[in-house]
């Protein structure tokens, strides 16, 4: 039993191998053995202390010297203390060692005889030696696990938002366990962070973005991602020296993992073309990134402080004929040539969707013919307002009121300045009618120059910006 409790060698080995503080480990073992002792020795006041010479955890029972005993297991009267030959005063704490090992049986019996009048010291063996050994073992194992997690967290906490290369080792409930840092640690690639239709097998090399380092996790603490937009940004930083040096900056990034990404770049040096720097000679740099992303297409566009120019750049490779901005609703209407509409929208709306996320603007795309149809429809509706007519409607349209909703929220004094309106009172009447018509309360007698156009996917597309997502 003594050999089981001799912890010195075990503590030395654990501290050396696991890089755990010996003091911390000793304190933890003392607390654990004391807690276990309190359960065995009932309501006695127990303290524990590790003895480095013997390698044992010594237990002590604490007795408080009082005038009148009310708790026999914790207190001793001053009179009892004096009869037992102890020098004590009221309020003192007396410590008596609890001999719980088989080898200390004679010492325990002798102590009981020496202090026969002290009831709190009269108890038999409880077999606590085995309990203490088991408790110490469990505590050391648990503390080692905690220390390993702490060490892992300390070693990798600064690697969050960086790239990490590893080898796929195994699959666990949809997640992939990746061996990183030459086998020093394991990371996890959760199912939600895996690229759809990307096939990874044990032994494959994989580059991923460190999304988080979780100290509270019971399993692998390093959380990787192959879908995060940071993966694209960091890959470019590794491939493009100008980005690493801060000359070229990635202003925004939008991504549909496994399919397509868009990045917006700017340059602090007028002599450095940010797009060219990212593309590289004969596309070498961007192709290296595409290869790491396993074929994901990448559009590199120049960033511009002017939102309209930025949106036009983001919608590339399509060209834009006109841009209409609604700052209040944070929306832009892009007009493109009829033959470029499908290119601007992209497959299943992918191009405009990524452009919207990249810029943070809601984007509506119209073909030129569709816009002309809409303009003719709006003119006909505005002209149908009593007292307006085609001529005044044309003037209002040219001055910025392009539909019934615009007229409904117009300022009466500004609208009164339109030739043909005449007065503020008349402007207020026009605004009231437009508001009723726009909200559906009033049906105008509109004479469309042609049947109202039906909106189809081939003539118009809109998408919402979400600030870039992940």
Residue pairs with C-beta under 8 A, 6 or more apart in sequence:
1 101
1 102
1 103
1 129
1 130
1 133
2 56
2 101
2 103
4 129
4 130
4 133
5 55
5 56
5 57
5 101
5 129
5 132
5 133
5 136
6 54
6 55
6 56
7 29
7 50
7 55
7 56
7 57
7 136
7 140
8 52
8 55
9 55
10 140
11 22
11 25
11 26
11 29
11 140
12 22
14 20
14 25
14 140
14 144
15 21
15 22
15 25
18 144
18 147
18 148
18 151
19 147
19 151
20 143
20 144
20 147
24 143
25 140
25 143
26 50
28 139
28 143
29 50
29 57
29 136
29 139
29 140
30 48
30 49
30 50
30 57
31 48
32 135
32 136
32 138
32 139
33 48
33 57
33 59
33 132
33 135
33 136
33 139
34 46
34 47
34 48
34 59
35 135
36 128
36 131
36 132
36 135
37 46
37 48
37 59
37 98
37 100
37 128
37 132
38 44
38 46
40 126
40 128
40 131
41 61
41 98
41 123
41 126
41 128
42 73
43 71
43 73
43 74
44 61
44 62
44 73
44 74
44 120
45 61
45 62
45 63
45 64
45 74
46 59
46 60
46 61
46 62
46 98
47 59
47 60
47 62
47 95
48 57
48 58
48 59
48 60
49 57
49 58
49 60
50 56
50 57
50 58
51 57
51 58
56 101
57 132
57 136
58 97
59 97
59 98
59 100
60 95
60 96
60 97
60 98
61 95
61 96
61 97
61 98
61 120
61 121
62 74
62 93
62 94
62 95
63 74
63 75
63 76
63 93
63 94
63 95
63 96
63 118
63 120
64 74
64 75
64 76
64 91
64 92
64 93
64 94
65 75
65 76
65 77
65 78
65 81
65 88
65 89
65 90
65 91
65 92
65 93
65 94
66 75
66 76
66 77
66 78
66 90
67 77
67 78
67 90
68 77
69 75
69 76
69 77
69 80
72 119
72 120
73 120
74 120
75 120
76 94
76 118
76 120
78 88
78 89
78 90
80 117
80 118
81 88
81 94
82 88
83 117
84 114
84 115
84 117
84 118
86 94
88 94
96 111
96 115
96 121
97 111
98 108
99 105
99 107
99 108
99 111
100 108
100 125
100 126
100 128
100 129
100 132
101 129
102 129
105 125
108 125
111 121
112 121
112 122
115 121
116 122
149 215
149 217
149 221
150 215
152 185
152 221
152 222
153 213
153 215
153 221
155 184
155 185
156 185
156 210
156 213
156 221
156 222
157 213
157 215
159 210
159 213
159 222
160 210
160 211
160 212
160 213
161 209
161 210
161 230
161 234
162 209
162 210
162 234
163 207
163 208
163 209
163 210
163 231
163 234
163 235
163 238
164 180
164 181
164 187
164 207
164 208
164 209
164 210
164 222
164 224
165 180
165 205
165 206
165 207
165 208
166 178
166 179
166 180
166 181
166 187
166 205
166 206
166 208
166 224
167 178
167 179
167 203
167 204
167 205
167 206
168 176
168 177
168 178
168 179
168 200
168 201
168 202
168 203
168 204
168 205
168 206
169 177
169 178
169 179
169 186
169 202
170 176
170 177
170 202
171 177
171 202
172 188
174 190
174 191
175 188
175 189
175 190
175 191
176 188
176 189
176 194
176 200
177 186
177 187
177 188
177 189
177 220
178 186
178 187
178 188
178 189
178 206
178 208
178 224
179 185
179 186
179 187
180 186
180 187
180 222
185 222
186 220
186 222
187 208
187 210
187 220
187 222
187 223
187 224
188 219
188 220
188 222
188 223
188 224
189 200
189 206
189 208
189 224
189 225
189 226
190 223
192 227
193 208
193 211
193 223
193 224
193 225
193 226
193 227
193 228
194 200
194 226
194 227
195 226
195 227
195 257
195 258
195 294
196 257
196 258
197 258
198 226
198 258
198 294
200 206
206 226
207 231
207 235
207 292
208 224
208 225
208 226
208 231
209 224
209 225
209 226
209 228
209 230
209 231
209 234
210 222
210 223
210 224
210 225
211 223
211 224
211 225
211 228
211 230
212 223
213 221
213 222
213 223
214 221
214 223
215 221
225 231
225 470
226 257
227 255
227 257
227 470
228 470
229 253
229 254
229 255
229 261
229 468
229 469
229 470
230 470
231 293
232 253
232 255
232 261
232 263
232 289
232 293
232 298
233 250
233 253
233 263
235 288
235 289
235 292
235 293
236 243
236 250
236 263
236 278
236 285
236 289
237 243
237 244
237 250
238 244
239 280
239 285
239 286
239 288
239 289
240 248
240 277
240 278
240 280
240 285
242 248
242 267
242 272
242 274
242 277
243 249
243 250
243 265
243 277
243 278
246 268
247 267
247 268
247 269
247 272
247 277
248 265
248 266
248 267
248 268
248 272
248 274
248 277
248 278
249 265
249 266
249 267
249 268
249 274
250 263
250 264
250 265
251 264
251 265
251 266
251 303
252 263
252 264
252 303
252 358
252 359
252 360
252 468
253 261
253 262
253 263
253 264
253 358
253 468
254 261
254 262
254 263
254 354
254 355
254 357
254 358
254 468
254 469
255 261
255 262
255 354
255 469
255 470
256 350
256 353
256 354
257 296
258 293
258 294
258 296
259 296
259 297
259 350
260 296
260 297
260 298
260 299
260 350
260 351
260 354
261 293
261 296
261 297
261 298
261 299
261 354
262 298
262 299
262 300
262 301
262 314
262 354
262 355
262 357
262 358
263 278
263 298
263 299
263 300
263 301
263 358
264 301
264 302
264 303
264 310
264 313
264 314
264 358
264 359
265 274
265 275
265 277
265 278
265 300
265 301
265 302
265 303
266 274
266 302
266 303
267 273
267 274
267 277
274 302
274 303
275 300
275 301
275 302
277 285
278 285
278 286
278 300
279 285
279 286
279 300
280 286
280 287
280 288
286 298
286 300
289 298
290 296
290 297
290 298
299 316
299 317
299 354
301 313
301 314
301 316
301 358
302 313
303 310
303 313
304 310
304 313
307 325
307 332
307 359
307 361
308 323
308 325
308 332
310 359
311 323
311 332
311 334
311 355
311 359
311 361
311 363
312 320
312 323
312 334
314 354
314 355
314 358
314 359
315 334
315 336
315 344
315 351
315 352
315 355
315 363
315 365
317 343
318 336
318 340
318 341
318 343
318 344
318 351
319 336
319 337
319 340
320 334
320 335
320 336
320 344
321 335
321 336
321 337
321 368
322 334
322 335
322 371
323 332
323 333
323 334
323 335
324 332
324 333
324 335
325 331
325 332
325 333
326 332
326 333
329 362
330 360
330 361
330 362
330 465
331 361
331 362
331 363
331 364
332 361
332 362
332 363
332 364
333 364
333 365
333 366
334 344
334 363
334 364
334 365
334 366
335 365
335 366
335 367
335 368
335 371
336 344
336 365
336 366
336 367
336 368
337 367
337 368
338 367
338 368
338 369
341 365
341 367
341 458
341 459
341 461
342 458
343 351
344 351
344 352
344 365
344 461
345 351
345 352
345 365
345 457
345 461
346 352
346 353
346 354
349 461
349 463
352 363
352 365
352 461
352 462
352 463
353 463
355 363
355 463
356 362
356 363
356 463
356 464
356 465
356 466
357 465
357 466
357 467
357 468
357 469
358 468
359 465
360 465
360 466
360 467
360 468
361 465
362 462
362 463
362 464
362 465
363 462
363 463
363 465
364 460
364 461
364 462
365 460
365 461
365 462
366 374
366 459
366 460
367 458
367 459
367 460
369 459
370 453
370 455
370 459
370 460
373 450
373 453
374 453
375 397
375 402
376 448
376 449
376 450
377 448
377 452
377 453
378 397
378 402
378 403
378 404
379 390
379 393
379 394
379 397
380 446
380 447
380 448
380 449
381 403
381 404
381 437
381 444
381 446
382 388
382 393
382 396
382 397
382 401
382 403
382 404
382 407
382 434
383 389
383 390
383 392
383 393
383 447
384 444
384 445
384 446
384 447
385 393
385 407
385 430
385 433
385 434
385 437
385 444
386 433
387 426
387 429
387 430
388 396
388 420
388 430
389 420
391 420
392 418
392 419
392 420
392 421
395 418
395 419
395 420
396 407
396 415
396 418
399 418
400 406
401 407
401 410
401 415
403 438
404 434
404 437
404 438
405 434
405 438
407 415
407 430
407 431
407 434
407 438
408 431
408 434
408 435
408 437
408 438
408 439
410 427
410 431
410 434
412 424
412 427
412 428
412 431
413 424
413 427
415 421
415 427
415 430
415 431
416 422
416 423
416 424
416 426
416 427
418 427
421 427
421 430
433 442
433 444
436 442
437 443
437 444
453 459
